[in-house]
């Protein structure tokens, strides 16, 4: 049965992709629903920001532990546990009667996501081989690329025609269905290292990454949080160098291609999240769009991103993973350069819609290759840890990038702010392209090595 699964997609791929999509969708739904949430629960702007911050703290803080637990006790078990926690938390988020309850349940939801996210990618590595594995990871990267933008549009529609609560209630039947399908179709597989868990590393990773996220998104004591985070992360690296069963195997960073892919993902997500967060606000402030109109205004990016993502598997087979990554970086950079150069004052069509088409196309061609490169060559016993590292750079990159761009443009007039922000995003994508060339160098080195081994 396991061998058959590795030869065809079957039910495993759609189950995994839908589970991952739920995580991405819910996070971006908050962006388009924040004003409605604030009005209904009587939350000020600082309190509303914690709806996202609480989720980011637990998601980013527990990601490495979630990924390593999958390696140790089994990916399906962690996937099911993550689904159960995420589904229950989604219901409680939708049922929140106060701002404090909402923030607490979003933190719980983030813990569920920290188990779900790394186990999804690791399950693909477990169940597919060769070209099937490459195609499944490319599909995973596609979902990573379009999930946030689709969630923003969906959240705008649901909030406009019903209530923001239904955007979270939708998770409940879908989550229950995924649990049933997982039990039926995803084969159980024991972990690789018995009951050994690097609890010291787990505690340090939670303090380090949660402290880093709070230092970026928090409101009080941010400098102290950053210092604590840096100390904890340095201690984590020192701990992982001598741990028998490390939470974050440092050999993951020994490959140039993987390390470049992690940095590229960090930069790309910083640019992408900044765009998704700042552009809807600009559309409402500059053009007077309603939240629903702003969500619809993202369709040029969302639609282009979806259809472009469908071409990624064929393009990577023909041109290589790294070359597609570089091409995507060039196209994305052109879109941001056009948006920055023309400016939103040129009107929606030329200043926003046309750049969005290029940005959507570029993002579609970037995310999947970065995902593939981030787990390339990782042995099966550390695939969960590799997936966790990919998601850590994804989550922390989004938080750091958004905070950096937001702080840089704070206090500016609306038009100047979004134009300056796009200039910063452009720089991030250019650097992502540089990472693409490093991935290409690693690809070519591996190819030369393979040819020499054959000879």
RAWO-V816582 format. One record per backbone hydrogen bond with DSSP energy under -1.0 kcal/mol. CO is the residue of the C=O (numbers start at 1). NH is the residue of the N-H. E is the energy in kcal/mol with one decimal. If there is no record, write none. Layout:
CO_NH_E, CO_NH_E
This chain:
1_5_-2.3, 2_6_-1.5, 4_7_-1.3, 6_129_-1.0, 11_15_-1.9, 12_16_-2.5, 13_17_-2.8, 14_18_-2.2, 15_19_-2.0, 16_20_-2.3, 17_21_-2.4, 18_22_-1.8, 19_23_-1.1, 20_24_-1.8, 21_25_-2.9, 22_26_-2.2, 23_27_-1.5, 24_28_-1.6, 25_29_-2.0, 26_30_-1.1, 28_32_-1.2, 30_34_-1.0, 33_37_-2.5, 34_38_-2.5, 35_39_-2.1, 36_40_-2.3, 37_41_-2.4, 38_43_-1.7, 44_48_-2.5, 45_49_-1.7, 48_51_-1.8, 49_53_-2.3, 50_54_-2.4, 52_56_-2.4, 53_57_-2.6, 54_58_-1.7, 55_59_-2.5, 56_60_-2.6, 57_61_-2.1, 58_62_-1.9, 62_66_-2.6, 63_67_-2.5, 64_68_-2.4, 65_69_-2.6, 66_70_-1.3, 67_71_-1.2, 68_72_-1.9, 69_73_-3.1, 70_74_-1.2, 71_192_-2.7, 74_78_-1.7, 75_79_-2.7, 76_80_-2.7, 77_81_-2.5, 78_82_-2.8, 79_83_-2.4, 80_84_-2.5, 81_85_-2.4, 82_86_-2.8, 83_87_-2.7, 84_88_-2.3, 85_89_-2.6, 86_90_-2.3, 87_91_-1.8, 88_92_-1.9, 89_93_-2.7, 90_94_-2.4, 91_95_-1.4, 93_96_-1.3, 98_102_-2.1, 99_103_-2.4, 100_104_-2.4, 101_105_-2.5, 102_106_-2.0, 103_107_-1.8, 104_108_-1.8, 105_109_-2.4, 106_110_-2.0, 107_111_-1.5, 108_112_-1.8, 109_113_-2.2, 110_114_-1.9, 112_116_-2.2, 113_117_-3.0, 115_119_-1.1, 116_120_-1.9, 117_121_-1.2, 118_122_-1.8, 119_123_-2.1, 120_124_-1.3, 121_125_-1.6, 122_126_-2.2, 123_127_-2.0, 124_128_-1.4, 129_132_-1.2, 129_133_-1.0, 130_134_-2.0, 131_135_-2.7, 132_136_-2.3, 133_137_-2.5, 134_138_-2.0, 135_139_-2.1, 136_140_-2.0, 137_141_-2.5, 138_142_-1.9, 139_143_-2.1, 140_144_-2.3, 141_145_-1.7, 142_146_-2.3, 143_147_-2.6, 146_150_-2.7, 147_151_-2.3, 148_152_-1.9, 149_153_-1.9, 150_154_-3.0, 151_155_-2.8, 152_156_-1.9, 153_157_-2.0, 154_158_-2.7, 155_159_-2.4, 156_160_-1.8, 157_161_-2.3, 158_162_-2.2, 163_166_-1.3, 165_168_-1.1, 165_169_-2.2, 166_170_-1.8, 168_171_-1.0, 169_172_-1.4, 170_174_-1.3, 171_175_-3.2, 172_176_-2.4, 173_177_-2.3, 174_178_-2.4, 175_179_-2.0, 176_180_-2.1, 177_181_-2.7, 178_182_-2.6, 179_183_-2.2, 180_184_-1.6, 181_185_-3.1, 182_186_-1.7, 193_196_-1.9, 197_199_-2.0, 198_202_-2.4, 199_203_-2.7, 200_204_-2.2, 201_205_-2.6, 202_206_-2.3, 203_207_-2.5, 204_208_-2.9, 205_209_-2.8, 206_210_-2.1, 207_211_-1.9, 208_212_-1.9, 209_213_-2.4, 210_214_-2.7, 211_215_-2.5, 213_217_-3.0, 214_218_-3.4, 221_225_-2.0, 222_226_-2.3, 223_227_-2.1, 224_228_-2.5, 225_229_-2.5, 226_230_-2.6, 227_231_-2.4, 228_232_-2.5, 229_233_-2.6, 230_234_-2.4, 231_235_-2.4, 232_236_-2.1, 233_237_-2.1, 234_238_-2.2, 235_239_-2.4, 236_240_-2.8, 237_241_-1.3, 239_242_-1.1, 239_243_-1.0, 249_252_-2.0, 250_253_-1.6, 251_254_-1.1, 255_259_-2.4, 256_260_-2.6, 257_261_-2.1, 258_262_-2.2, 259_263_-2.1, 260_264_-2.8, 261_265_-2.3, 262_266_-2.1, 263_267_-2.3, 264_268_-2.8, 265_269_-2.7, 266_270_-1.6, 267_271_-2.1, 268_272_-2.8, 269_273_-2.8, 270_274_-1.4, 271_275_-2.0, 272_276_-2.5, 273_277_-2.0, 274_278_-2.7, 275_279_-2.2, 278_282_-2.1, 279_283_-2.8, 280_284_-1.7, 281_285_-2.5, 282_286_-3.3, 283_287_-1.0, 283_289_-1.8, 290_294_-2.6, 291_295_-1.9, 292_296_-2.5, 293_297_-2.2, 295_298_-1.2, 296_299_-2.1, 298_302_-2.6, 299_303_-3.1, 300_304_-1.2, 301_305_-2.6, 302_306_-2.2, 303_307_-2.3, 304_308_-2.5, 305_309_-2.0, 308_311_-1.4, 309_312_-1.0, 311_315_-2.4, 312_316_-2.9, 313_317_-1.8, 314_318_-1.6, 315_319_-3.2, 316_320_-1.6, 320_324_-1.6, 321_325_-1.9, 322_326_-2.4, 323_327_-2.5, 324_328_-2.7, 325_329_-2.0, 326_330_-2.1, 327_331_-2.4, 328_332_-2.8, 329_333_-2.4, 330_334_-2.1, 331_335_-2.1, 332_336_-2.4, 333_337_-2.6, 334_338_-2.5, 335_339_-2.5, 336_340_-2.6, 337_341_-2.9, 338_342_-2.9, 339_343_-1.5, 343_346_-1.7, 344_347_-1.8, 347_351_-2.4, 348_352_-1.9, 348_353_-3.1, 349_354_-2.3, 352_356_-2.4, 353_357_-1.7, 354_358_-1.4, 355_359_-2.8, 356_360_-3.1, 357_361_-1.9, 358_362_-2.8, 359_363_-2.9, 360_364_-1.8, 361_365_-1.4, 363_367_-2.2, 366_370_-2.0, 367_371_-2.2, 368_372_-2.5, 369_373_-2.6, 370_374_-1.8, 375_378_-1.9, 379_382_-1.6, 382_386_-2.6, 383_387_-2.4, 384_388_-2.3, 385_389_-2.3, 386_390_-2.3, 387_391_-2.2, 388_392_-2.2, 389_393_-2.5, 390_394_-1.7, 391_395_-2.8, 392_396_-3.1, 393_397_-1.8, 394_398_-1.6, 395_399_-2.0, 396_400_-3.0, 397_401_-2.6, 398_402_-2.1, 399_403_-2.2, 400_404_-2.7, 401_405_-2.5, 402_406_-2.7, 403_407_-2.5, 404_408_-1.9, 405_409_-1.6, 409_412_-1.9, 413_417_-2.8, 414_418_-2.1, 415_419_-1.9, 416_420_-2.5, 417_421_-2.4, 418_422_-1.9, 419_423_-1.3, 420_424_-1.6, 421_425_-2.5, 422_426_-2.1, 423_427_-1.5, 424_428_-1.8, 425_429_-2.1, 426_430_-2.3, 427_431_-2.1, 428_432_-1.7, 429_433_-2.0, 430_434_-1.5, 431_435_-2.0, 432_436_-1.7, 433_437_-1.6, 434_438_-1.5, 435_439_-2.2, 436_440_-2.2, 437_441_-2.2, 438_442_-2.0, 439_443_-2.5, 440_444_-2.6, 441_445_-2.0, 442_446_-2.4, 443_447_-2.2, 444_448_-2.4, 445_449_-2.3, 446_450_-2.4, 447_451_-2.3, 448_452_-2.3, 449_453_-2.0, 450_454_-1.7, 451_455_-1.9
